[in-house]
Amino acid sequence: IKIYASNGLFSSSEDLIQDAYKAYNSGFRIYKMRVISPDSIIELVRDFKKEFSNKMELIVDAVQGSTANPWTTKVSINLAKQLEEYKILFFEEPCRVENLKGYKEIKNATSVNIAGAESIPTARAFKPYFDSDVFDVVQFDIATSGFTEGRRIADLAYIHNKPIALHSWGSAISIMAGIHFSLTIPNSAFTEYCYMDHPINKFLFENKELIITDGYVEKPKTYGLGVKITDEIIKQFPYKEKINTMISTNESDIQLI
């Protein structure tokens, strides 16, 4: 299965390239950069492409799918047009997930592949997006859909001749689920490896780590998902409730009583 490294937000080319080299040396040949500001994207992409040339392909994640204050559609259209010359694999979530009209306008305005949408959980919810033909690449999250509904989404994408770039943003559990699922569908383009520092992963992977070779990961040879959860792991990494960091809001705004 073809697999890509996906990491956090970088505001400087130096940090981005340093992390991308780390991914390259780990065997990845596709890297996904997540962006902070539309003003910095083109410079980061240009520097990445200059550094890696034919070594690694690039995905650009606008991270607009669930942001509280998304960019205007015009901003995303202008960025997509500027990204055309850099031959990126796809431009991910350039607008809010509910903005079907915005997705269509962006897709029709550029030759760059447009991808989405990790937060859509069911095939029925995806259907209007397929009917409107707003995605070049379909990215549902395996931890959101699960295997059964994920298969329905993948089948719907297959009927519409759309490749799947499975979204697996999380720990080894999500990564391994994504790999297993990708092996079962005919339209899998690649799956995602959350490359951020997850200290728990080295304990969760049945074989300590995944071996990535030239951008591919072999079919798992372990039982089940290929992860293990023990009492020792639970004790070492106890659950701690935190505020939802996906939504930019003041804590006092979400009090219920």
MIPA-802039 format. One record per residue (C-alpha): x, y, z; residue in one letter. Coordinates in nm, 4 decimals. Example, Ala and Ser with C-alpha at 12.3 -4.5 7.8 and 13.67 -1.06 7.14 Angstrom:
# MIPA-802039
x=1.2300&y=-0.4500&z=0.7800&r=a .
x=1.3670&y=-0.1060&z=0.7140&r=s .
//
This chain:
# MIPA-802039
x=0.0000&y=0.0000&z=0.0000&r=i .
x=0.1297&y=0.3458&z=-0.0908&r=k .
x=0.1507&y=0.5571&z=0.2225&r=i .
x=0.2291&y=0.9227&z=0.2905&r=y .
x=0.3683&y=1.1086&z=0.5907&r=a .
x=0.1454&y=1.3789&z=0.7352&r=s .
x=0.2715&y=1.6203&z=0.9966&r=n .
x=0.1871&y=1.9330&z=1.1911&r=g .
x=0.1827&y=2.3013&z=1.1042&r=l .
x=0.5033&y=2.4725&z=0.9951&r=f .
x=0.5515&y=2.8452&z=0.9458&r=s .
x=0.9117&y=2.8308&z=0.8238&r=s .
x=1.0694&y=2.6487&z=0.5309&r=s .
x=1.3596&y=2.5400&z=0.7503&r=e .
x=1.1325&y=2.3511&z=0.9915&r=d .
x=0.9248&y=2.2046&z=0.7089&r=l .
x=1.2258&y=2.0769&z=0.5138&r=i .
x=1.3917&y=1.9370&z=0.8260&r=q .
x=1.0802&y=1.7355&z=0.9074&r=d .
x=1.0342&y=1.6280&z=0.5461&r=a .
x=1.3902&y=1.4937&z=0.5369&r=y .
x=1.3148&y=1.2963&z=0.8503&r=k .
x=1.0157&y=1.1426&z=0.6707&r=a .
x=1.2219&y=1.0782&z=0.3578&r=y .
x=1.4900&y=0.8989&z=0.5580&r=n .
x=1.2133&y=0.6870&z=0.7147&r=s .
x=1.1154&y=0.5619&z=0.3699&r=g .
x=0.8310&y=0.7968&z=0.2734&r=f .
x=0.8121&y=0.9394&z=-0.0781&r=r .
x=0.5001&y=1.1528&z=-0.0319&r=i .
x=0.4730&y=1.4275&z=0.2292&r=y .
x=0.1684&y=1.6269&z=0.3371&r=k .
x=0.2203&y=1.9773&z=0.4730&r=m .
x=-0.0505&y=2.1445&z=0.6767&r=r .
x=-0.0623&y=2.5226&z=0.6521&r=v .
x=-0.1161&y=2.8088&z=0.8929&r=i .
x=-0.1737&y=3.1107&z=0.6711&r=s .
x=-0.2613&y=3.1454&z=0.3028&r=p .
x=0.0151&y=3.4060&z=0.2801&r=d .
x=0.2884&y=3.1513&z=0.3548&r=s .
x=0.1773&y=2.8539&z=0.1442&r=i .
x=0.3401&y=2.9335&z=-0.1899&r=i .
x=0.6792&y=3.0141&z=-0.0382&r=e .
x=0.6765&y=2.6897&z=0.1623&r=l .
x=0.5719&y=2.4845&z=-0.1401&r=v .
x=0.8344&y=2.6483&z=-0.3620&r=r .
x=1.1117&y=2.5818&z=-0.1090&r=d .
x=0.9965&y=2.2219&z=-0.0589&r=f .
x=0.9916&y=2.1546&z=-0.4326&r=k .
x=1.3306&y=2.3160&z=-0.4801&r=k .
x=1.4826&y=2.1028&z=-0.2034&r=e .
x=1.3269&y=1.7685&z=-0.2913&r=f .
x=1.2793&y=1.7983&z=-0.6682&r=s .
x=1.2073&y=1.4388&z=-0.7782&r=n .
x=1.2692&y=1.2851&z=-0.4341&r=k .
x=0.9262&y=1.3383&z=-0.2792&r=m .
x=0.5795&y=1.4380&z=-0.3949&r=e .
x=0.3778&y=1.6943&z=-0.2012&r=l .
x=0.0235&y=1.7278&z=-0.0706&r=i .
x=-0.1018&y=2.0623&z=0.0639&r=v .
x=-0.3638&y=2.0550&z=0.3401&r=d .
x=-0.5439&y=2.3867&z=0.3862&r=a .
x=-0.7080&y=2.2544&z=0.7061&r=v .
x=-1.0252&y=2.4517&z=0.6332&r=q .
x=-1.2742&y=2.1671&z=0.6727&r=g .
x=-1.3633&y=2.2375&z=1.0350&r=s .
x=-1.1990&y=2.5709&z=1.1074&r=t .
x=-1.4100&y=2.8300&z=1.2889&r=a .
x=-1.3144&y=3.1138&z=1.0536&r=n .
x=-1.2428&y=2.9704&z=0.7067&r=p .
x=-1.0816&y=3.1598&z=0.4206&r=w .
x=-1.3101&y=3.3031&z=0.1572&r=t .
x=-1.3656&y=3.0889&z=-0.1499&r=t .
x=-1.1796&y=3.3480&z=-0.3582&r=k .
x=-0.8668&y=3.3083&z=-0.1432&r=v .
x=-0.8717&y=2.9321&z=-0.1967&r=s .
x=-0.9282&y=2.9711&z=-0.5713&r=i .
x=-0.6324&y=3.2088&z=-0.6032&r=n .
x=-0.4122&y=2.9704&z=-0.4022&r=l .
x=-0.5182&y=2.6696&z=-0.6090&r=a .
x=-0.4288&y=2.8554&z=-0.9301&r=k .
x=-0.0865&y=2.9485&z=-0.7901&r=q .
x=-0.0265&y=2.5880&z=-0.6842&r=l .
x=-0.0806&y=2.4568&z=-1.0364&r=e .
x=0.2780&y=2.5164&z=-1.1471&r=e .
x=0.4167&y=2.3123&z=-0.8558&r=y .
x=0.2379&y=1.9900&z=-0.9580&r=k .
x=0.1221&y=1.8952&z=-0.6084&r=i .
x=-0.0748&y=1.5698&z=-0.5714&r=l .
x=-0.3806&y=1.7423&z=-0.4293&r=f .
x=-0.5104&y=2.0431&z=-0.2371&r=f .
x=-0.6938&y=1.9182&z=0.0720&r=e .
x=-1.0005&y=2.0807&z=0.2293&r=e .
x=-0.9692&y=2.4324&z=0.0824&r=p .
x=-1.3041&y=2.5330&z=0.2372&r=c .
x=-1.5477&y=2.4413&z=0.5124&r=r .
x=-1.6908&y=2.0930&z=0.4734&r=v .
x=-2.0494&y=2.2259&z=0.4532&r=e .
x=-1.9615&y=2.4687&z=0.1742&r=n .
x=-2.0641&y=2.2546&z=-0.1215&r=l .
x=-2.0974&y=2.5582&z=-0.3497&r=k .
x=-1.7479&y=2.6744&z=-0.2534&r=g .
x=-1.5989&y=2.3329&z=-0.3280&r=y .
x=-1.7596&y=2.3326&z=-0.6735&r=k .
x=-1.6326&y=2.6833&z=-0.7510&r=e .
x=-1.2785&y=2.5935&z=-0.6446&r=i .
x=-1.2729&y=2.2646&z=-0.8384&r=k .
x=-1.4044&y=2.4307&z=-1.1547&r=n .
x=-1.1470&y=2.7099&z=-1.1315&r=a .
x=-0.8286&y=2.5004&z=-1.1177&r=t .
x=-0.6479&y=2.2007&z=-1.2630&r=s .
x=-0.5146&y=2.1088&z=-0.9173&r=v .
x=-0.6791&y=1.7994&z=-0.7684&r=n .
x=-0.9221&y=1.8972&z=-0.4905&r=i .
x=-0.9657&y=1.6562&z=-0.1979&r=a .
x=-1.2071&y=1.6163&z=0.0959&r=g .
x=-1.3623&y=1.5502&z=0.3380&r=a .
x=-1.2426&y=1.3730&z=0.6503&r=e .
x=-1.5364&y=1.4680&z=0.8729&r=s .
x=-1.8148&y=1.3274&z=0.6517&r=i .
x=-1.9134&y=1.0021&z=0.8260&r=p .
x=-2.1525&y=0.8162&z=0.5938&r=t .
x=-2.2125&y=0.7297&z=0.2291&r=a .
x=-2.5496&y=0.9068&z=0.2398&r=r .
x=-2.3797&y=1.2245&z=0.3637&r=a .
x=-2.1177&y=1.1949&z=0.0870&r=f .
x=-2.3773&y=1.1491&z=-0.1896&r=k .
x=-2.4473&y=1.5221&z=-0.2545&r=p .
x=-2.0721&y=1.5773&z=-0.2967&r=y .
x=-2.0501&y=1.2989&z=-0.5545&r=f .
x=-2.3658&y=1.4232&z=-0.7299&r=d .
x=-2.2076&y=1.7699&z=-0.7550&r=s .
x=-1.8677&y=1.6260&z=-0.8557&r=d .
x=-1.6676&y=1.8466&z=-0.6167&r=v .
x=-1.3874&y=1.6026&z=-0.5261&r=f .
x=-1.1070&y=1.4707&z=-0.7446&r=d .
x=-0.9824&y=1.2668&z=-0.4478&r=v .
x=-1.2034&y=1.1290&z=-0.1690&r=v .
x=-1.0696&y=1.1401&z=0.1866&r=q .
x=-1.2926&y=0.9882&z=0.4475&r=f .
x=-1.1449&y=0.9091&z=0.7874&r=d .
x=-1.1417&y=0.5417&z=0.8804&r=i .
x=-1.1820&y=0.6283&z=1.2503&r=a .
x=-1.4927&y=0.8342&z=1.1681&r=t .
x=-1.6646&y=0.5997&z=0.9251&r=s .
x=-1.5477&y=0.2637&z=1.0554&r=g .
x=-1.5030&y=-0.0355&z=0.8253&r=f .
x=-1.8640&y=-0.1053&z=0.7279&r=t .
x=-1.9682&y=0.2478&z=0.6391&r=e .
x=-1.6205&y=0.3107&z=0.4980&r=g .
x=-1.6781&y=0.0326&z=0.2475&r=r .
x=-2.0055&y=0.1947&z=0.1395&r=r .
x=-1.8255&y=0.5265&z=0.0855&r=i .
x=-1.5431&y=0.3573&z=-0.1049&r=a .
x=-1.7938&y=0.1730&z=-0.3274&r=d .
x=-1.9762&y=0.4991&z=-0.3990&r=l .
x=-1.6436&y=0.6621&z=-0.4880&r=a .
x=-1.5621&y=0.3670&z=-0.7143&r=y .
x=-1.8906&y=0.4089&z=-0.9022&r=i .
x=-1.7966&y=0.7747&z=-0.9608&r=h .
x=-1.4391&y=0.6857&z=-1.0671&r=n .
x=-1.2839&y=0.8633&z=-0.7689&r=k .
x=-0.9651&y=0.7434&z=-0.5950&r=p .
x=-0.9500&y=0.7086&z=-0.2180&r=i .
x=-0.6732&y=0.8751&z=-0.0179&r=a .
x=-0.7724&y=0.7345&z=0.3174&r=l .
x=-0.7499&y=0.9791&z=0.6079&r=h .
x=-0.5949&y=0.8269&z=0.9222&r=s .
x=-0.5070&y=1.1123&z=1.1533&r=w .
x=-0.4236&y=0.9565&z=1.4873&r=g .
x=-0.2317&y=0.6838&z=1.6627&r=s .
x=-0.1085&y=0.3454&z=1.5426&r=a .
x=-0.4633&y=0.2113&z=1.5800&r=i .
x=-0.5988&y=0.4463&z=1.3121&r=s .
x=-0.2915&y=0.4003&z=1.0908&r=i .
x=-0.3172&y=0.0218&z=1.0958&r=m .
x=-0.6933&y=0.0332&z=1.0399&r=a .
x=-0.6301&y=0.2484&z=0.7339&r=g .
x=-0.3724&y=0.0065&z=0.5943&r=i .
x=-0.5964&y=-0.2961&z=0.6431&r=h .
x=-0.8953&y=-0.1192&z=0.4901&r=f .
x=-0.6983&y=0.0048&z=0.1888&r=s .
x=-0.6051&y=-0.3532&z=0.1060&r=l .
x=-0.9733&y=-0.4424&z=0.0637&r=t .
x=-1.0823&y=-0.1804&z=-0.1915&r=i .
x=-0.9957&y=-0.1448&z=-0.5629&r=p .
x=-0.9706&y=0.2355&z=-0.5704&r=n .
x=-0.7171&y=0.2990&z=-0.2935&r=s .
x=-0.4550&y=0.5529&z=-0.4053&r=a .
x=-0.2743&y=0.5803&z=-0.0708&r=f .
x=-0.3298&y=0.5912&z=0.3010&r=t .
x=-0.2057&y=0.8321&z=0.5647&r=e .
x=0.0549&y=0.8002&z=0.8372&r=y .
x=0.0224&y=1.0652&z=1.1080&r=c .
x=0.3883&y=1.1598&z=1.1369&r=y .
x=0.3538&y=1.3783&z=1.4447&r=m .
x=0.5267&y=1.2598&z=1.7595&r=d .
x=0.3061&y=0.9975&z=1.9249&r=h .
x=0.5060&y=0.8456&z=2.2141&r=p .
x=0.2395&y=0.5778&z=2.2598&r=i .
x=0.2879&y=0.4393&z=1.9077&r=n .
x=0.6081&y=0.2509&z=1.9811&r=k .
x=0.4115&y=0.0560&z=2.2416&r=f .
x=0.0991&y=0.0070&z=2.0282&r=l .
x=0.2549&y=-0.1336&z=1.7113&r=f .
x=0.2710&y=-0.5116&z=1.7375&r=e .
x=0.6045&y=-0.5080&z=1.5543&r=n .
x=0.7326&y=-0.1924&z=1.7300&r=k .
x=0.7123&y=0.0150&z=1.4090&r=e .
x=0.6023&y=0.0091&z=1.0469&r=l .
x=0.8663&y=-0.0465&z=0.7839&r=i .
x=0.8221&y=0.1979&z=0.4963&r=i .
x=1.0188&y=0.1185&z=0.1817&r=t .
x=1.0210&y=0.3574&z=-0.1143&r=d .
x=0.6853&y=0.4981&z=-0.0073&r=g .
x=0.5129&y=0.1627&z=0.0398&r=y .
x=0.4172&y=-0.0436&z=0.3418&r=v .
x=0.3822&y=-0.4207&z=0.3136&r=e .
x=0.0641&y=-0.6097&z=0.3910&r=k .
x=0.0512&y=-0.6678&z=0.7700&r=p .
x=0.1424&y=-1.0184&z=0.8806&r=k .
x=0.0121&y=-0.9810&z=1.2358&r=t .
x=-0.3223&y=-1.0921&z=1.3773&r=y .
x=-0.6034&y=-0.8395&z=1.3990&r=g .
x=-0.5068&y=-0.4800&z=1.3323&r=l .
x=-0.1482&y=-0.5356&z=1.4338&r=g .
x=-0.1680&y=-0.3326&z=1.7532&r=v .
x=-0.1704&y=-0.4281&z=2.1171&r=k .
x=-0.3179&y=-0.2543&z=2.4217&r=i .
x=-0.2090&y=-0.3735&z=2.7635&r=t .
x=-0.2819&y=-0.2653&z=3.1201&r=d .
x=0.0724&y=-0.1291&z=3.1369&r=e .
x=0.0107&y=0.0946&z=2.8333&r=i .
x=-0.3177&y=0.2212&z=2.9799&r=i .
x=-0.1435&y=0.2990&z=3.3074&r=k .
x=0.1476&y=0.4745&z=3.1349&r=q .
x=-0.0794&y=0.6828&z=2.9085&r=f .
x=-0.3937&y=0.7615&z=3.1125&r=p .
x=-0.6798&y=0.9454&z=2.9448&r=y .
x=-0.6868&y=1.3163&z=3.0307&r=k .
x=-0.9832&y=1.5246&z=2.9246&r=e .
x=-0.8938&y=1.8387&z=2.7312&r=k .
x=-1.0778&y=2.1189&z=2.5565&r=i .
x=-1.1482&y=2.0519&z=2.1881&r=n .
x=-0.8577&y=2.2253&z=2.0132&r=t .
x=-1.0162&y=2.1893&z=1.6682&r=m .
x=-1.2493&y=2.4801&z=1.7423&r=i .
x=-1.1109&y=2.8256&z=1.8093&r=s .
x=-1.3241&y=2.9550&z=2.0924&r=t .
x=-1.3032&y=3.0855&z=2.4432&r=n .
x=-1.3607&y=2.8251&z=2.7122&r=e .
x=-1.6279&y=3.0419&z=2.8718&r=s .
x=-1.8299&y=3.0311&z=2.5475&r=d .
x=-1.8993&y=2.6602&z=2.5759&r=i .
x=-2.0260&y=2.6362&z=2.9313&r=q .
x=-2.3621&y=2.4590&z=2.9470&r=l .
x=-2.4604&y=2.5558&z=3.3011&r=i .
//
